[in-house]
Amino acid sequence: MATIPFDISHSLGRAEARRRIEAGLPKLAQHIPGGGTVDADWIDGDRLTLAITAMGQKVAVDMTVEDARVAGTVQVPMMLAMMGGPITEFVKTSAEKMLAKPA
C-alpha cells in the first residue's frame, strides 16, 4: 500500500465542516470513474474512514475534521500505485467541493 497525505484548510469550524462532508458523501460514489461504492464510518465524532471500491480495487481514506482544516491519508493498493496522485487529488478535490458548498 502506498500512503499519501492530504491537508485542506477551511474557515467553517469543525461542526459545519463535518456537516458538509457528511451531506456530500452520498454523491461521492456517482463521481468515481467507472462506477464504484463508498462505505463511510464516523469514528470518535470527527474522524471519518472511507472504503472506496472501484474496478475490483479498494482505496482506504482516513480523515479528521478539525476547526480549520481536514487532514488525512489515502491508502492506495500497490496495483494502483501509479494512480496514487490522481486518486488522492480526486479525494481532496471532492472534499474541497463538499466544504465549499452549503448542503
N, C-alpha and C positions, 0 to 999 in steps of 0.2 A: 504494500500500500504506500502510495505517495501522499503525504500530508501537507496541505497548502493553507497557510493562514490568510485571513482577511480581516479588515477593520473598516467600519463605516461610521462616520461621525454624523450626529443629528442633534437637533435642539428641541426635541419633543418632550423630553422627560421619559423616564422608564415606563410608566404605565401606558402612556399614549403610544410609544414606540411598540410595546408588546401588543397592544390592541390592534394596531395597524398591520403588524406582521401576522397576527392570528387571523384577521379578517382576509388577508390576501392569500393565505395558504391554500384554500380550495381552488384558486385559479392557477396555482403553480404547475400542476400536472398538465394543464392544457398547453403550456408553453414548452414542454420538453420535446425536442426534435425526435420524431419517430414515435411519439407517444410514450407513456410511462406512468408510473404510480409514485405517489408521495405519501409516506407514512410519517406523521408528526407526533411528537410526545413532549409535553412541557414537563420539566423536572425541576424541583425546588423553586417553582414560581417563575423565574426569569431565564431559565436555561432551556433551550429548545434543541431537540435532536430530530433530525430528518433522515429517513432512509429513502433515497430516490432510486428507483429501479427503472432502467430503460435498456433495451436491446440485450436482455439477459445479464446485465451488469448492475451492481448496486454501489451507489455513491453515498457515503455517510457524511452528514453535516452536523456539526455541534456548534451552537452559537449561544452567547449570553447577551441579554439585553441589559444595558446599563443606562444611567441617567443621560449620558451624552454620546454614547457610542454602542454599536453592536459589534462584538468581536467573536471570531470563531475560526473553525478549521473545516476544510473539506478533505475527506479521505477518498482518494481515487484508487481503484484496483490497478495493479500493475498492467493489466491488459489495456487499460485506458490511460496509462501514464502520459503518453504523448499528447493526450487531450486534456491533461490536468489544468493547464492555463485557461483554455476556453470554458471548461466546466466550472472552474472557480469563478470566472468572470460572469457566467450565467447566474450562479447562485448570488453573487454580490450585487449584480445589476437588478435581479429580481427583488432582493431585499431593499435596495435603494428605492425602487419604484413603489414598493409597499409603504415605505416610510414617507415618501413624497406626497402621496395622495391620501386624503382622508377617506376612510372606508365607511 
